[in-house]
């Protein structure tokens, strides 16, 4: 994971923890209701985390494909340049042979 993703996840977990603690301290409800709400909220957060994980995995795959494409494009560009250089050298040799003949 890159540093932005790690920072985002750390911030999300920290915010969730602070929100949970605040809810526990300020909740005017009985224990059972509070536990049910916390359980529901935890389930919701887990679902959100799973979605984020899937997005990150998908994004990594896209980034990997882009890197491979960029490397491939670089190889092709280098091969084209080398071919142009060889053609230029061949043309120069032909001209040199024509002038000496």
Wavefront OBJ file of the C-alpha trace (Angstrom):
o trace
v 0.000 0.000 0.000
v 1.206 3.489 -0.642
v 1.536 6.070 2.115
v -1.725 7.824 1.203
v -3.735 4.625 1.495
v -2.117 3.793 4.834
v -2.823 7.309 6.098
v -6.416 7.109 4.939
v -6.995 3.760 6.639
v -5.289 4.934 9.834
v -7.478 8.045 9.866
v -10.590 5.991 9.265
v -9.800 3.575 12.104
v -8.916 6.428 14.442
v -12.141 8.249 13.618
v -14.163 5.078 14.127
v -12.514 4.455 17.497
v -13.089 8.027 18.679
v -16.701 7.899 17.509
v -17.274 4.618 19.305
v -15.780 5.884 22.556
v -17.811 9.093 22.349
v -20.984 7.108 21.705
v -20.313 4.881 24.713
v -19.664 7.812 27.019
v -22.620 9.903 25.920
v -25.194 7.193 25.249
v -28.414 7.574 27.269
v -29.544 4.064 26.288
v -29.526 0.817 28.224
v -26.736 -1.729 27.659
v -28.632 -4.092 25.370
v -29.765 -1.341 22.998
v -26.283 0.145 22.977
v -24.703 -3.235 22.210
v -27.151 -3.780 19.360
v -26.379 -0.361 17.897
v -22.647 -0.893 18.253
v -22.923 -4.320 16.662
v -24.850 -2.851 13.727
v -22.366 -0.002 13.353
v -19.417 -2.400 13.516
v -21.026 -4.539 10.806
v -21.509 -1.449 8.665
v -17.888 -0.405 9.161
v -16.692 -3.901 8.257
v -18.751 -3.785 5.061
v -17.246 -0.398 4.200
v -13.741 -1.707 4.898
v -14.354 -4.701 2.631
v -15.517 -2.389 -0.155
v -12.435 -0.194 0.292
v -10.197 -3.248 0.228
v -11.805 -4.403 -3.030
v -11.318 -0.949 -4.561
v -7.674 -0.894 -3.503
v -7.126 -4.354 -4.971
v -8.777 -3.303 -8.238
v -6.741 -0.114 -8.347
v -3.512 -2.030 -7.764
v -4.364 -4.252 -10.719
v -5.016 -1.224 -12.934
v -1.798 0.438 -11.797
v 0.108 -2.792 -12.461
v -1.340 -2.976 -15.974
v -0.438 0.664 -16.609
v 3.142 0.083 -15.447
v 3.490 -2.910 -17.752
v 2.080 -0.882 -20.650
v 4.483 1.980 -19.934
v 7.441 -0.408 -19.822
v 6.285 -2.009 -23.063
v 5.913 1.389 -24.713
v 9.426 2.300 -23.558
v 10.876 -0.888 -25.057
v 9.070 -0.257 -28.345
v 10.290 3.356 -28.458
v 13.870 2.259 -27.816
v 13.602 -0.413 -30.525
v 12.222 2.143 -33.006
v 15.055 4.554 -32.221
v 17.643 1.808 -32.647
v 16.065 0.758 -35.972
v 16.126 4.369 -37.190
v 19.787 4.639 -36.165
v 20.635 1.442 -38.049
v 18.789 2.672 -41.159
v 20.658 5.971 -40.964
v 23.999 4.155 -40.639
v 23.138 1.910 -43.599
v 22.214 4.933 -45.721
v 25.491 6.630 -44.801
v 27.436 3.486 -45.754
v 25.621 3.308 -49.087
v 26.433 6.967 -49.803
v 30.033 6.417 -48.824
v 30.282 3.407 -51.145
v 28.689 5.385 -54.016
v 31.132 8.275 -53.641
v 34.170 5.954 -53.572
v 32.998 3.888 -56.531
l 1 2 3 4 5 6 7 8 9 10 11 12 13 14 15 16 17 18 19 20 21 22 23 24 25 26 27 28 29 30 31 32 33 34 35 36 37 38 39 40 41 42 43 44 45 46 47 48 49 50 51 52 53 54 55 56 57 58 59 60 61 62 63 64 65 66 67 68 69 70 71 72 73 74 75 76 77 78 79 80 81 82 83 84 85 86 87 88 89 90 91 92 93 94 95 96 97 98 99 100 101
